[in-house]
Amino acid sequence: MEYESNDAGVISVIIERLEEQQLPRALDLKDKVDQGGLLDDMDIGFLERVFAETNEAMPLLERHPEYQLLAAKVTNLYHEVMTKALENEKK
């Protein structure tokens, strides 16, 4: 029970940050790399922070499988950004 009340607040904050900060920035990065752009140090730092936060949230996702599909889709978006950025670097 203790997890449930704490989890609800944490999930609320994570979703809010995703909607207001992380997803818009990730979509901007996707546009940037899709147009042939390269990631700069700030972009890479942002992605590193997101991946670190995602790793920290893994126990929460394990307790709440209803959010796993959302997490997988967001992770896939970041993967697409990184893959395209690497392709752009090689050109």
C-alpha positions in Angstrom: 0.0 0.0 0.0 2.8 2.4 0.8 4.2 2.1 -2.7 0.8 2.9 -4.2 0.4 6.3 -2.6 4.0 7.3 -3.3 3.8 5.9 -6.8 0.8 8.0 -7.7 2.6 11.2 -6.9 5.8 10.2 -8.7 3.9 9.0 -11.8 2.1 12.3 -11.9 5.3 14.3 -11.8 6.9 12.0 -14.4 4.0 12.4 -16.8 3.9 16.1 -16.3 7.6 16.4 -17.1 7.2 14.2 -20.1 4.4 16.2 -21.5 5.8 19.7 -20.8 9.5 19.2 -21.2 10.9 16.0 -22.4 8.5 15.1 -25.2 8.6 18.5 -26.9 12.4 18.6 -26.7 12.6 15.0 -28.0 10.4 15.9 -31.0 12.5 19.0 -31.7 15.6 16.8 -31.7 13.9 14.3 -34.0 13.1 17.2 -36.4 16.7 18.4 -36.2 18.3 15.1 -37.0 15.6 14.2 -39.6 16.7 17.4 -41.4 20.4 16.2 -41.3 21.4 18.1 -38.2 23.8 17.0 -35.6 23.4 16.8 -31.9 25.3 19.4 -29.9 26.6 19.0 -26.3 23.4 20.3 -24.8 21.3 17.8 -26.8 23.5 14.9 -25.8 23.4 16.1 -22.2 19.6 16.2 -22.3 19.5 12.6 -23.7 21.9 11.4 -21.1 19.7 12.8 -18.3 16.6 11.3 -19.8 18.2 7.9 -20.0 19.5 8.1 -16.4 16.0 9.2 -15.2 14.5 6.3 -17.1 16.8 3.8 -15.5 15.8 5.2 -12.1 12.1 4.8 -12.9 12.5 1.1 -13.9 11.2 -0.2 -10.5 8.2 2.0 -10.8 7.5 0.7 -14.3 7.8 -2.9 -13.0 5.1 -2.1 -10.4 2.9 -0.4 -12.9 2.8 -2.3 -16.2 0.0 0.0 -17.5 2.7 2.6 -18.2 5.2 0.2 -19.9 3.8 0.8 -23.4 4.1 4.6 -23.0 7.7 4.1 -21.7 8.5 1.9 -24.6 7.2 4.4 -27.2 9.1 7.2 -25.6 12.2 5.1 -25.5 11.8 4.2 -29.1 11.6 7.9 -30.0 14.9 8.6 -28.2 16.4 5.6 -30.0 15.2 6.9 -33.4 16.9 10.3 -32.5 20.1 8.7 -31.6 20.2 6.4 -34.6 19.5 9.2 -37.0 22.0 11.4 -35.3 24.7 8.7 -35.6 23.9 8.4 -39.3 24.2 12.1 -39.7 27.6 12.1 -38.0 28.9 9.5 -40.4 28.0 11.6 -43.4 
